[in-house]
């Protein structure tokens, strides 16, 4: 059929052209297939977030946790389709200026596919539709980070409204600064897969929510810290393994092709940073607490993953281990620090995503291979500027949105609902049949 088509078009007499066309089609199919697989893996991360958050919180809030995580996926996909994709990729051209904000058009598709050629879009590595779906999965992740930090006391309606605004506008707008060829990209800021663009942006939003919400009832009593244990550590462990698995799509997919050498290299740096995070968090906590804490080991793996995400493509294998080791230490002391400051974070999201996201982004400026520093213009100063810019705008924006919600519709459930559990108070149902409501926590 293909030879017949080429003959009709007058191209059969040009065998080299026909061969190149066939190679381009093969290249598109192979790379696009890997990008779709990576997209599915990032989607599975949402199951990981849901199970981790559920396991580290109390049984009486399980339905609420699962409802939020289900809604976040829908919000991320829909807002990215309506406006987010055009905000993140507004049409800035590489190196032509220091653009801060732009917008292409409402809706996915529209004029972008009028003269659309999949063999030339994105260098022929993936289709427009794959591009949208892969990036949409990242967008939803940002709000999931906030969900864990504000768990067990936030109003569902307020959280959903916040997620729509934060994911629909702020995340893609800030994403355009780097991934959309905006001003930070032009000056050499490097964030390969989102230590800052995804994790720290989500972490800053989480910090604002935690501050305005206040701690859970019974968490801090008489200047003491009372641990509020999660109800299902096996579920939390399953969540971490799902997240680790999905991270291969998160980082590996960010290569934006199926290039064998680069994807394999990113898999190695990702794996070793996570492993180093587990061990350093375990040892650090074991020394300070005298007994090994499973939740610290689990968060240590996530800390290493977040830390290496910014530079998984430009740091050496051994340096990825160093990044993971430091991330594991940071997450242990970060959790303790936030408790000392009476900033109640049930799942450790602030330490994992905010602190380790900042560290991982700065680490690019320290550990990036010299050839990449020269080629991409990477420097510690530029990385620090990016961290400050994202932090200032994200935190201020989140504080503003949460404050407006607080003074209008409220952001915290009543004391009665919190003590009885958000499953009954917000949803009128239980995750576990016959669950006994405790009012002591």
N, C-alpha and C positions, 0 to 999 in steps of 0.2 A: 504493500500500500504506500509506504514512504517513497520507494523508488518511482512508483507511478506518479506520485504527486510532484516529485522533483523533475521528472521528465516533462510533465505538463507545464511546469513553471519555467522551463528552459534552463534548469540548473544542473541537469544530469551531466552536462559536459564539463562541469566544474567539480571533480571528485574531491578536491581538497576542501572546497566550501561545504560540500555535503558532509564530509567527515567532521569538520569543525562544528557544524550545526548539530550533528548527532552527539558529539562530545559535550556540547553546551547543554543539551537536553539531559544527558546522563548526569552531568554535574548538578544540574538543578534538582533532578529527582533524588539523588543521593543526599545532597545537602539539605534539601527541604524535608526529607524523611527524618533525618536526624533532628532537625529543628522541631518537628512535630512531636517526636519522642521526648525531647527535652521539655516541651510544653506540657505534655502529659505528666512528666515527673514533677514539674513545678506545681501542677494541679494537686498531685498527691501530697505535697507539702501542707496543703490546707487541712487534710485529714490528720497530718502530724501535729499541726498547731492545735487542732480541736481536741485530740486525745491527750496531748501534753497538758494543755490548759485544764481540761476536765480532771485529769489525774492529780494535778497539784492543787486543786480546790476541793471544797466540801461537797458531799453527795447531794445536799439539798439545793445546789445551784447548777446541777448538771444539765438540765434541760435548757436553762438560760445560756450556758456556755455554748452548747451545741447549736442553739438557735442563732446566736451572734455569728458564729463561724460559718454557718450555712448562708446567712444573709450577706456576709462580707464578700463571698465569691460572686453572688449576684450583683451586688453594688459595684464591685470592681469591674466586672465585665460590661455592665450597662453604661456606667458613667464613662468608661474608657471608649466605648463605642459612640456615645453621644458627643463628647467633647474632649475627653482626655487624650486620645491619640493625636488629635490635631493640636492640642496644647504642647504635648511633648515633642512632636515633630512638625513644627509650624512651617518648615521650608527654609530654615536658616542654611546658608551655604558654608561649607567648611573654610574657615580662615578669612571670611570676607568682612567681619566686623565683630563687635562685642555686644551682640544682641541679648536683651534681658527677657523680653516676653514677645510672643507672637501667637497667631492663631490662623489655622488654615481654613477649616470649614466644619460645620456641624455634620455629624454622622460619618460612619465608616463607609468607604467606597466613594460615593459622590463623583466629583470630577477627577479624582485621582486614578480612577480605572477607565476613564474614557479612552485614553490612548495607551493603555497599560500593556506592557510586554514583559511577561515573567522571565524571559531570557536576559533581560537587561536590568530589571529591578534588583536592587541590592547586589549588584555584580553577578546576577544570575544564581545566587546561593539559596534563595527562598522566595516564596511568593508574597505578595502584599498581604494576603489573608493570614498567612502564617506569622508574618511580622506583627500584625495586630494582635493575634491571639497570644503569642508568646509574651508580648509586653503587657497585655491586659492581666495575665496571671501575676506578674510582678506587682502591678498596681494594687491588686487585692491583698497582697502580702503586707503592704504598709499598714493597713487598718487592723490586720490580725495582731500585729505587735501591740497596738494600743489596747486591744480587747483583753489580753492577758493581764496587763498592769492595772486595769481599772475593774477587774473581775470582782464579783460578789457584792457589789454595792451600787453600781451605776444603773440608772433607768434605761431600759431597753430602747425606748423611743428616742431619748436624747443621744444615746450612743449611735443609733442608726443615722440620725440626722448629721451628727458630727462626721461619721464615716463618708456619707455622700459628699459633703463639702470638702473634706480633707483629701479624699481619694479622687474626687471628680475635678478639683481645681488645683489645690496646692501641690500634690505629688507630681502630676504631669508638668505643671509650670516649672517647678524646680528641676525636674528631670531634663527639661529642654536646655538648661544651662550647660549640661555636659553631653548627654546622649543625643540631644537635638542640635548640636553644634553651636550652642550659645556661648556666652562670654567666658565661662570657666573652661570650656573645651579649648577656646582660642588661646588661652594663656598657659595651657599644659597641665591642667588638673586631670588626674587619672583616677577613675573609679570603675574598674573592670566590670563588676557585676552587682555593685550596689551596697558596699559597706556603709556608705553615707547616703546615697540616693534613695535606697530602700530602708535599710535598717536604722540608721541614725535619724532619718526623717520620721520614721515611725516611732523611734525612741523619744524624740523631742515632743511629739504629740502625746505620747504616754506620760511623760514627765509632767506636762501641763495638766493632764487629767488627774493624775495622782495628787498633785498639789491642791487643786480646787475641790476634789472630792473629799479628801481627808482619809484617814485610815479606817479599816473595818472595826466594828465594835469589838472591844476586848483585845485588840492587838497590842496596844501600848497602855499599860496600867501602872500607875504609881511609879513612874520613871523606869519601869522595867519592860522588857520586850517579851511578849507571850507568843510562842510559836503557834500558828494555826495550821495544823498538818493537812496535807492533801488526803483524799480518801482512797486513792487507787494508784500506787506506785507502779504496778505492772503496766497500767494504761499509760502512765507518763513515760515509761521506758519505751513502750511501743511507739509513742509519738516521736521520741527523739530518733529512733531508728528510721522511722518514715521520713523525718526531716533530713537526716543524713543522706538517705537514699535520694530524696528529691533534690538535694543540693548538687548532685552530679548533673542534673538537668539545669539547675539554676546557674551554676558556674560553667559547666560544659557547654550549655546552650548559648552562653554569652560569647563564645568564640564566633558565633554567627555563621558557622559553616561546619562541615564534617571533616575539616582538615585533621588528618590522622595524628600528626605530630603535636599540634597545639592542644587538641582535645585531650589526648593522652597525658600530656604534661600537666594540664590544668587538673585533671583527675588526681594525679599524684600529689600536687601541692595541696589540693583540697583535702585529700585523705589524711596526709601527714599532719596538717595543721589541726584537724579535728582530733586525731589520736593524741597529739601533744597537749591539746587542751584538756582532754580527759585526765591524763596523767598529772599534769601540773596542778589542776584544780583539786584532784584527789589528794596529792601530797600536801599541798598548801593547807587544805581544810583539815586533813588528818593531823598535821602538826599543831594547828591552832585549836582544834576542837577535841583532840585525843581519840576520836573515833571517826571512821570514814562515813561520809554522808552520800548516799546514792544520788540525791538530787543535785549535789554539787558536781558529781562526776558527769551527770547528764547535762547539766548546764555548761560544764567545761567543754564538752564536745561541741555544743552550739556556739560557745564563745570562740573556739578555734575556727569554726566555719565562718562566722561573721567576720572575724579578724582577717582571714586570708582572702575574703571575697573581693576586696578592692584591688589586690595585686596578684591574684593567682596566676596571671599570665606573664608577669614581669619580674617576679622574685625567683631566686634560686630555690631548689628543693630543700636544701639545708636551712635557708632563711625562712622558709614556710614553717619549719618546725619551731624556730625561734619565735615567730609571730604567734603560733599556737600556744607555746609555753607561756608567753607573756599574757595572752588572752585568758588562759586558765587562771592565772594568778589574779588578774584584774577582776574576773567575775566573782571570785570568792570574796575579795575585800570590798568589791562594789556592793554586793548584797548586804554585807555587814554595815557598810557606810550608810546606805539608804535606810536601813533599820535604825541606825543611830540618829539619823536626821528625821526619823518618824515619817518616812515616805513609804507607805505600805504598798508593796508590789508582790502580789501572791505568787507569781511565777518566775520572778527574777528577770523580767523583760528589760528593765532599765539597764541592768548590768550587762546582760548579754548583747542587746541590740544597740543601745546608746553608747555605753562606754567602750565596748569592744569594736563597735562601728567606727568610733572616733580613732581608737588606737590603730585599727587596720588601715584606715585612710592615711594617717600620718606615717605608718610603717612603710607605705609605698615610697614616700620620699626618702626613707632611710635605706631600705633594702633593695629597691629596684636595680636591676642589672645596669651597669654603666651604658651599655649600648642602647637600652630603652630610655634612660635619662636623656641621652643625647638626641635620640631619634624623636621622642615624644615631648621633650621639654619638661620632664618631671623634675620637681624640686620640693624639698621639705616646706619651703615657704609658701609655694603655691598650694600644696596639700593643706597646710594650716589655714590659708585664706579660704579655701573651699569649705573646710569644716566650720569655720566661723560664720561664713555667709549662710550656709544651710541651717546651722544651729539658730542663728538670730531670727531668720525669717520663719522657720518652722515653729519654733517655740512661741514667738509672738503671735503668729497666726492661730495656733492651737489654743493659746490662752484666751485670745479674743473670742473664738468660736465657743469654747467651753463656758466662758464668762457670760456671753449672751444667752446661752442655753440655761445657765444657772439662774439668772435673774428673770427669765421669762417662764420657762416650763419646769425648771429644776433639773438637776442632773443626778440626784441621789434618791434612792428608794427610802421609804419610811423606816424607822427603827423596827417596827413590827414586821415589815416585809423582810428586812435584812436578817432578823433573828429567826424568823420562820422559814426563810429560804426563798430565793427568787423564783424557784420553780413553781411554787404555789402562788406567791404574791404576784408575779408577772405573767405566768402562763396558766395557772390553774391546773397543773398536772405534775406528776412525779416521774423521775427517770427510773426509779426502782420501786416496784409495787410494794406497798405496805411500809414505806420508809418512815421511821419514827422521827418526828420533828423535835430537835433539841433547841432550847432557847438559852443555853448557857454560853453560846459563842456567837 
